[in-house]
């Protein structure tokens, strides 16, 4: 067999394995970082709504988001994955699209068209949907986390006094919870199909 023919065969096998392998490689620290970001921001909103004197969330929001992005990039660069699966690619696309669309709406429409509280709900429900989509394809902890975020988002409207607190709970259960489960399982973020 010639080198070029062998290379073609290996690429063909790699393509089959990439499609057949339904595992997801997501660093638990990435989930925890984004979960803490959402939980802290919404907890500050709840504290303010409850009459407590706390620093404005604008003081924490940008630094926490930058920290979550840095942690995500750092964790992704450290992850030595033997093969990037199709599920990995799909998960990356889902999370980046949700983040991009919500950030665009946040920057262009918040406080002019979209009320402040509605934007917080959009972030929670958007990432809840992303977790559900990725979780249904590959990970029971992410699927459960997504369901918890959607449930918290639905419940938030029925508990006006604890609207932001429910969203904070959704972020904690949706991202931090699955991140801790995956970290404690010692799978390095590798999850199998449900």
N, C-alpha and C positions, 0 to 999 in steps of 0.2 A: 504494500500500500504506500502510495506517495504521501509526502508531507501535507500537501494541499488537500488531498482527499481525506486524510486523517483529521485535519483541522475542521473540514466541513462536517465530518461525522461527529466530532466532539461538540461542535456548535449545535448540531441537530439534537444530540442527547441533552445538552444544556437547556435548549429551548423546551424540550419535553419535561424535564425535571422542574424548570422554572414555573411552568404552567400547572404541573401536577402537585407540586408542593404547596399545600394550603396553609403553611405556618406563617406567622407574622413575627417580625423581629422589631420590637419597639422598646427602647430603653425605659425601664420603670421610672427613672429619675426625670425623664421628659414629662411623663404623665403627672408626676408629683409636682413638678415645677409649675406647670400650667394650672393644675388644680389649686395650688396654694395662691397663685395669682388671682384667679377668679374668686376664691373663698375670701381672701383678705379684702379685696376691693368691695365685694358685696357686704361683708361683715362691717366695714367702715360705713357704708351707706346705711345699714341697719342701725348701727350705733348712733349715727346722726339723727335718723328718723325717730329713735327712741329718746332723744333729748340729751344724749351724752355729748360732752365736749371732746371731740377727737380731731386730729389733723384732717384737713380736706383730702379726699382721695386723690386729687390731682398731684399732690406731693409724692404719693406712692405709686400711682398708676403707671407712669412712663418708666421709672426705674425697675419696677417689678416686671413689666412686659419685656424690657430689654434683657433683664436677668433670665427670664424664661426662654427667650430666644437664644441667648448665649449658652444656657444649659442644654437646650435642644441640639444646637450645632455641635457643642462639645461631646455630648453623649453619642450623637450619630457618627462623629469622627472616630470615636473610641471603639465603636461596635465592629468587631471583626466578624462579619457574616460570611460563611462559606459560599452562600449563594443568595442573591437578592431574589425573592420570589415575586410572582405577579401580584400577590396580595400585598406585599411590601410597597410596591409601586402604586397600587390602587389606594392604599391607606395614605400614602404621602400626598397623592393628588387630592383626595377627599379633604384632608385637614388643611392643605394650603388653599384650596378653593374656598372653603368655609371661612378661614381666617381672612383671606383677601377680600371677599365680598363684605363680610361684617366690618372690616376696617374701613373699606370705602364708604359704606353707609354711615359708619360712626363719624368719619371725618367730614363728610359732605352734608349729612342730613340731621345729625343730632342737634337738638335745641332749635332748629329752624323748622323742620318738618316732623321729625321723630322725637317725641318726648323722652326725657332722660331715663325714666323708669322702663319705658318700652325698649330702649336700646339695651338695657341690662338684660331684659327678657330675651331679646333677639340673640345676644351672645350665648346665653345659657341654652336656649332651645336649639340654636344652630350647632353648637358643639355636642349637644345631646344627640342630635340626628347623626352627626358625623361618627360618634361613638357607636351608635346603633348600626350604621351601615358597615363600618369596619368590623365591629364585633360579630355581626351576623355571618360575615364571611370567614372569620378566623379566630375569634376569641370570646369565650364565655365571660371572663371578667369585664371586658370592654362592653359587651352586649348588655350585661347587667348594669354597668355604670351608665350607659346611655339611657337605659330605661329609667334609672333613678333620676337622671337630670331632666328627662321629659316629665316625669311624675312631679318633681319639685317645681318645675316651671308651670305645670297645670295647677298645682296646689297654691302657688304664690298668689294668683289672682283672687283666690277665695279667702285668703287671710291677709287683708290689706295692711294690717298693723305689723305684719312680719313678712311682707313681700320680699325685701332684700335678704332677710334672714333665711327664707326658704331657698332663694337663689344661691346663697352662700352654702347652704346644706347640699344643694344639687351639685355644686362644683366639688365639694369635699367628697361626696359619695360617688360622683361620676368619674373624677380623675384621680384624686388622691387615693381613694379606696382601691381601685384596680391597680394603681401603681404600687401600692404597698403589697397587695396580694401577689403580683408578679415578682416583686423584689424578694418577698419572703419565700416564694416557691423556688427561688434561685435559678430561674430559667433564663436570666439575663434578657428578659423581654420576649423570649420566644414563646409564642402561644400557638396552640393547635386549633384546628377547626372544631366548632362546637358539636 
